Amino acid sequence: MRVRIKTAPLEQQIDGIPLENLVPGAVKDVSTSLGTWLVAQGYAELEMRSVSADSFQDAFSSLSGMPNDRRRQPR
């Protein structure tokens, strides 16, 4: 589960998991149970973006060399 940290948790740890690396603005991949707890406590929000716009553009830049649509032209 990917979350964006809104505020640093007041707790030092939960269920043996240290929380000191959860700083505001950071996007973290966490377990579902930890992510749910962080969201429920108001420390985080779900991060729905899976890739940045730059990496999305990079992924499709190689398609520019593909042949054009070759539909039959009307006579």
Secondary structure, 3 states (H helix, E strand, C coil): CEEEECCCCCCCEECCEECCCCCCCCEEECCHHHHHHHHHCCCEEECCCCCCHHHHHHHHHHHHHCCCCCCCCCC
